[in-house]
Amino acid sequence: MTTVVVFEDAQVNDFMPLVWNRPFVDLRFGMHRLIDSVQRWLSPSSLHVHVRPFLKSISGRLCENAYINQLPQSGQVMFVSARASVTAEMAEHLQKAMAAKNTVYLFKGQGVAACLEGEALQVMVSLLKQDALPDATALAEVLRPFTHQESVDWPFCIETLDDLIVMNGAKLSQDCLDLNQGGIVKGHMGIYTQLIQEGRIFIEKGAKVEDFVYLDASNGSIYIDKEAVIQSGSRLEGPVYVGPGTHIIGGRIRNSSFGPHCKIGGEVSCSVFHSFSNKAHEGFVGHSYVGQWVNLGAGTTTSNLKNNYQPVTLHWNLNQMPTQELFLGSFIGDHVKTAIGTLLNTGTLVGGGSTLLGTSIHKKYIPPFSWGEAGAYVSHELDKFKATAQAMMARRNEPWYPEWEALYDHLS
């Protein structure tokens, strides 16, 4: 019987625009959302998720069967940072910590996981109950007098926004390896489909791969989930994950993850599409993270390399976030729409609820609810935004919960 608390820390505020309207654990990383990895590897008997207060209601919808912002007060409790993607190795460490009691695991000096009881548990609960999210380094220091602390080098602790892109391919490969389903075809595959490294390719029951599709798993596994469709003329180069109900409608796809019910065409490289998002036409998206309910108009293209071959710096509001990455595209929040021919610069952050028009290259920081052409944005009218969002979701038979209504009223 394991009680698990997944908690946000102050560092999650550096992951805008992706966590502007959703808890960190709802982000997709590799094949799954982070919350899914917690449930898979830790199998909690009681799961608690601690988030920013304004996200409490919507988190109850997104994190099913979890207690939101309700912290256990007694017993032995396993705490896991929302930024630590749980793996089999990490789960093994945590099970040992449960036996040792009152152990904190540090990744580069930051507290990313702990197994606590007694006084140490009460200290942790008090930290999480404060108005501000706890800093991960300060958290470790406060717990030091009450715990044994051990440094770890877990491979998928997410430190920065660009880690979601840089490490996604490796996480995707690990996920496929853990499932151990390579070389199995349960769904339909056309007789003229070409497979390279067939032992790394899995096609789930209900999926359909048409003739004249090229699946190359030389550099990583390819996992095609249930009810997904890969249309003729598509080329997939692993590692690639195609989520349930997603359609690949032609083009070249490489080293990318697509959650459920996306429509993808053209060229996509080293990118993540969360779910229910469309890029159905020509255009290039590279080294980018695309949120939920995004529609990229025909010809929308992201730059992912600066002309001077220097590392990309990200900008959110007045904050600058230098990276060490030469290849980095765009981070696009939920419910963003782009017009035909939209151009996005290297390291562009697009706030949720925005509609981008025109063919001039857009600014590298676009605030939430922006509407208009580059350099001439106005605030998107909230009622019109909500009406469009509801209409798009209705097309996929997805409900517009009252919690979404209240959240966007708050965020506006």
C-alpha positions in Angstrom: 0.0 0.0 0.0 1.8 3.1 -1.2 0.6 6.7 -0.8 2.2 9.0 -3.4 2.2 12.8 -3.6 3.3 14.4 -6.8 4.0 18.0 -6.2 4.8 21.1 -8.2 7.7 23.3 -7.1 8.6 26.9 -7.8 10.6 25.8 -10.9 7.4 24.9 -12.8 6.9 28.6 -13.4 9.8 28.5 -15.9 7.8 26.2 -18.2 5.4 28.8 -19.7 3.4 28.7 -21.9 2.9 25.0 -21.5 1.8 25.0 -17.9 -0.1 28.3 -18.1 -3.4 26.4 -17.9 -2.6 22.9 -16.8 -0.7 21.1 -14.1 2.9 20.1 -14.9 2.1 16.4 -14.5 -0.3 16.7 -17.5 2.5 17.4 -19.9 3.4 14.7 -22.4 7.0 13.5 -22.3 8.0 10.5 -24.4 5.0 8.2 -25.0 2.9 9.3 -22.0 1.9 12.2 -19.8 4.0 12.5 -16.7 1.1 11.5 -14.4 0.7 8.3 -16.5 4.3 7.3 -15.7 3.7 7.8 -12.0 0.7 5.5 -12.1 2.5 2.9 -14.3 5.7 2.5 -12.3 4.7 3.4 -8.7 1.2 1.8 -8.7 0.0 4.0 -5.8 -2.8 2.8 -3.6 -3.6 6.5 -3.0 -2.5 9.2 -5.4 -2.3 12.9 -4.4 -1.4 15.7 -6.8 -0.4 19.1 -5.4 -0.7 22.0 -7.8 -1.0 25.8 -8.0 -4.3 26.8 -6.3 -6.0 28.2 -9.4 -5.5 24.8 -11.1 -7.1 22.7 -8.4 -10.5 22.3 -10.1 -9.3 21.5 -13.6 -6.6 19.2 -12.2 -9.4 17.1 -10.8 -10.6 16.5 -14.4 -7.1 15.9 -15.9 -5.7 13.7 -13.1 -8.4 11.1 -12.7 -8.7 9.2 -9.4 -6.3 11.6 -7.7 -6.8 13.7 -4.6 -6.0 17.3 -5.6 -4.3 19.6 -3.0 -5.3 17.2 -0.2 -2.1 16.1 1.6 -1.8 13.0 3.8 -1.1 13.8 7.4 0.2 10.5 8.7 1.8 7.2 7.8 4.6 6.8 5.3 4.3 8.9 2.2 6.3 8.9 -1.1 6.8 12.4 -2.6 7.8 12.9 -6.2 8.5 16.1 -8.0 6.2 16.7 -11.0 9.4 17.4 -12.9 10.8 13.9 -12.3 9.6 11.6 -15.0 9.3 8.2 -13.2 11.1 5.3 -14.7 11.7 1.7 -13.6 15.1 2.7 -12.2 13.6 5.5 -10.2 10.8 3.4 -8.9 13.3 0.8 -7.6 15.2 3.6 -5.7 12.0 4.8 -4.1 10.9 1.3 -3.0 14.3 1.0 -1.2 13.7 4.3 0.4 10.4 3.2 1.7 12.2 0.5 3.6 15.0 2.9 4.8 12.5 5.6 5.9 12.9 9.4 5.8 15.1 9.5 2.7 15.4 12.5 0.3 16.8 12.1 -3.2 18.7 15.0 -4.7 19.2 15.7 -8.4 21.9 18.4 -8.8 21.1 19.6 -5.3 17.3 19.8 -5.8 14.9 17.6 -3.9 13.1 15.5 -6.5 11.8 12.7 -4.4 11.4 11.6 -0.8 9.9 8.9 1.4 8.9 10.5 4.7 7.0 9.9 7.9 6.7 11.4 11.3 8.2 14.8 11.9 9.8 14.9 8.4 6.4 14.3 6.9 4.9 17.2 8.8 7.7 19.5 7.7 7.1 18.6 4.1 3.4 19.1 4.4 3.9 22.5 5.9 6.2 23.5 3.0 3.6 22.5 0.4 0.8 24.3 2.3 2.5 27.7 2.0 1.1 30.3 -0.4 4.1 30.0 -2.7 5.4 26.8 -4.3 8.6 25.6 -2.6 11.9 26.0 -4.2 13.4 22.6 -4.9 16.8 23.5 -3.5 15.4 25.2 -0.4 13.1 22.2 0.1 16.1 19.9 0.4 17.8 22.2 2.9 14.8 22.4 5.2 14.4 18.7 5.2 18.1 18.0 5.9 17.9 17.8 9.7 15.2 15.2 9.6 16.3 12.9 6.7 19.1 11.0 5.1 19.9 12.6 1.7 21.3 10.8 -1.3 22.4 12.3 -4.7 21.1 10.6 -7.8 21.7 10.8 -11.5 18.3 9.8 -12.8 18.1 10.4 -16.6 14.8 12.2 -17.0 14.6 14.9 -14.4 13.3 17.9 -16.3 15.2 21.1 -15.4 14.4 23.5 -18.2 11.8 24.1 -20.8 14.1 22.9 -23.6 14.6 19.6 -21.8 11.1 18.6 -22.9 12.5 18.6 -26.5 16.1 17.7 -26.0 15.3 14.6 -23.9 12.1 13.5 -25.5 13.7 11.2 -28.0 15.6 9.3 -25.4 12.5 9.1 -23.2 10.5 7.9 -26.1 13.0 5.1 -26.8 13.1 4.1 -23.2 9.3 3.9 -23.1 9.2 1.7 -26.1 11.9 -0.5 -24.6 10.0 -0.8 -21.4 6.9 -2.0 -23.2 8.9 -4.7 -25.0 6.4 -5.0 -27.9 8.8 -4.6 -30.8 8.2 -6.8 -33.8 4.5 -7.3 -33.2 1.8 -6.3 -35.6 -1.7 -6.5 -34.3 -3.4 -4.0 -36.5 -3.7 -3.8 -40.3 -0.6 -3.3 -42.4 -0.6 -3.0 -46.2 1.3 -5.5 -48.1 3.3 -2.7 -49.7 4.4 -1.2 -46.5 8.2 -1.1 -46.1 9.6 -1.9 -42.6 13.3 -1.3 -41.6 14.4 -2.9 -38.4 11.0 -4.7 -38.0 11.9 -5.9 -34.5 11.6 -2.3 -33.2 8.1 -1.6 -34.7 4.8 -2.2 -33.0 1.4 -1.7 -34.5 -1.5 -2.0 -32.0 -4.8 -3.7 -32.6 -7.2 -1.4 -34.4 -4.4 0.7 -36.0 -4.1 0.9 -39.8 -1.0 1.4 -41.9 -1.7 1.8 -45.5 0.3 0.7 -48.5 3.4 2.7 -49.6 4.2 3.8 -46.0 7.9 3.7 -45.0 8.7 2.8 -41.4 12.4 3.1 -40.5 13.3 2.1 -37.0 17.0 2.2 -37.5 17.5 5.0 -35.0 14.7 4.2 -32.6 11.5 2.3 -32.1 8.2 3.1 -33.8 5.0 2.6 -31.8 1.6 3.0 -33.5 -1.2 3.0 -31.0 -4.8 1.8 -31.3 -7.1 3.4 -34.0 -4.2 5.4 -35.4 -4.0 5.7 -39.2 -0.8 6.1 -41.2 -1.8 7.1 -44.8 0.1 6.3 -48.0 3.1 8.5 -48.7 4.1 8.8 -45.0 7.7 8.3 -43.9 8.3 7.7 -40.2 11.8 7.6 -38.8 12.1 6.4 -35.2 11.8 7.0 -32.4 8.2 7.9 -33.1 5.1 7.4 -31.1 1.7 7.8 -32.7 -1.1 8.1 -30.1 -4.6 6.6 -30.2 -6.8 7.9 -33.0 -4.0 10.1 -34.5 -3.8 10.3 -38.3 -0.5 10.8 -40.1 -1.6 12.0 -43.5 1.6 12.1 -45.4 5.0 13.7 -45.1 8.2 13.0 -43.2 8.0 12.4 -39.5 11.1 11.9 -37.4 12.0 11.6 -33.7 8.6 12.9 -32.4 5.7 12.1 -30.1 2.0 12.6 -30.9 -0.7 12.2 -28.3 -4.2 11.1 -29.0 -6.4 12.4 -31.8 -3.9 14.6 -33.8 -3.8 15.2 -37.5 -0.3 15.5 -38.9 1.1 16.2 -42.3 4.1 17.8 -43.9 7.5 17.6 -42.1 7.8 17.2 -38.3 11.1 16.6 -36.6 12.1 16.3 -33.0 8.8 17.6 -31.7 5.9 16.8 -29.3 2.2 17.3 -30.0 0.3 17.0 -26.7 -3.1 15.8 -28.1 -6.1 17.0 -30.2 -3.9 19.3 -32.3 -3.7 19.6 -36.1 -0.9 20.2 -38.5 -2.7 18.8 -41.5 -0.8 20.6 -44.3 2.7 21.3 -45.7 5.1 23.3 -43.5 7.9 22.4 -41.2 7.7 22.0 -37.4 11.1 21.2 -35.8 12.3 21.0 -32.2 9.0 22.3 -31.0 6.4 21.5 -28.4 2.7 22.0 -29.5 0.0 22.0 -26.8 -3.5 20.8 -26.9 -6.3 22.0 -29.3 -3.8 23.8 -31.5 -4.5 24.3 -35.2 -1.5 25.2 -37.5 -2.7 26.6 -40.8 -1.3 25.5 -44.1 2.4 26.4 -44.6 3.0 27.3 -40.9 6.7 26.9 -40.4 9.0 27.1 -37.3 12.7 28.1 -37.6 14.8 25.9 -35.4 18.3 27.2 -36.1 19.7 30.7 -35.9 21.6 32.1 -38.9 24.7 32.7 -36.8 24.6 29.1 -35.3 24.5 30.4 -31.7 22.5 28.9 -28.8 18.9 29.9 -28.7 17.6 32.2 -25.9 13.9 31.9 -24.8 11.8 34.8 -23.6 8.7 34.7 -21.5 7.4 38.1 -20.6 10.4 40.0 -19.3 12.4 36.8 -18.3 15.2 35.6 -20.5 16.1 31.9 -20.4 19.4 31.1 -22.1 19.8 27.6 -23.4 22.8 25.6 -24.8 20.8 24.4 -27.7 21.6 25.3 -31.3 18.3 23.6 -32.5 15.2 24.9 -30.8 11.9 25.8 -32.4 8.6 27.0 -30.8 6.7 26.3 -27.6 3.0 26.7 -28.4 0.4 26.9 -25.7 -3.1 25.4 -25.8 -5.9 26.7 -28.2 -3.4 28.6 -30.4 -4.5 29.1 -34.1 -2.1 30.1 -36.9 -3.2 31.4 -40.3 -1.9 30.2 -43.7 1.8 30.9 -44.1 2.5 31.8 -40.5 6.3 32.0 -39.7 7.7 31.5 -36.2 11.3 32.3 -35.2 13.7 30.2 -33.3 12.8 29.9 -29.7 9.3 31.5 -30.0 7.0 31.1 -27.1 3.3 31.5 -28.0 0.9 32.1 -25.1 -2.3 30.0 -25.0 -5.5 31.3 -26.6 -3.7 33.3 -29.3 -4.5 33.6 -32.9 -1.6 34.5 -35.2 -2.3 36.2 -38.6 -0.3 37.4 -41.5 2.8 36.2 -43.2 5.5 38.3 -41.5 7.7 36.6 -38.9 6.2 36.8 -35.4 7.8 38.0 -32.2 9.7 35.5 -30.0 7.3 36.2 -27.1 3.6 36.3 -27.7 1.5 36.9 -24.6 -1.6 34.7 -23.9 -4.8 35.7 -25.7 -3.0 37.7 -28.4 -4.8 38.2 -31.7 -3.5 39.7 -35.0 -0.5 40.1 -37.2 3.2 40.3 -36.1 3.8 43.5 -34.1 0.1 44.5 -34.1 -1.5 42.2 -31.6 -4.6 43.1 -29.7 -6.2 41.1 -26.8 -8.4 38.3 -28.0 -11.9 38.9 -26.8 -12.6 36.3 -24.1 -16.1 35.4 -25.1 -15.0 34.8 -28.7 -12.1 32.7 -27.6 -14.3 30.5 -25.4 -16.9 30.1 -28.2 -14.1 29.0 -30.7 -12.6 26.6 -28.1 -16.0 25.0 -27.4 -16.7 24.6 -31.1 -13.4 22.9 -31.7 -13.8 20.6 -28.8 -17.4 19.7 -29.8 -16.0 18.6 -33.2 -14.1 15.9 -31.4 -17.0 15.1 -29.0 -14.9 16.5 -26.1 -16.8 18.3 -23.3 -16.2 21.9 -22.3 -16.2 21.5 -18.5 -17.4 24.3 -16.2 -13.8 24.1 -14.8 -12.4 25.2 -18.1 -14.8 28.2 -18.2 -13.8 29.3 -14.7 -10.1 28.8 -15.4 -10.0 30.9 -18.5 -12.0 33.6 -16.7 -9.3 33.6 -14.1 -6.4 33.6 -16.6 -7.8 36.5 -18.6 
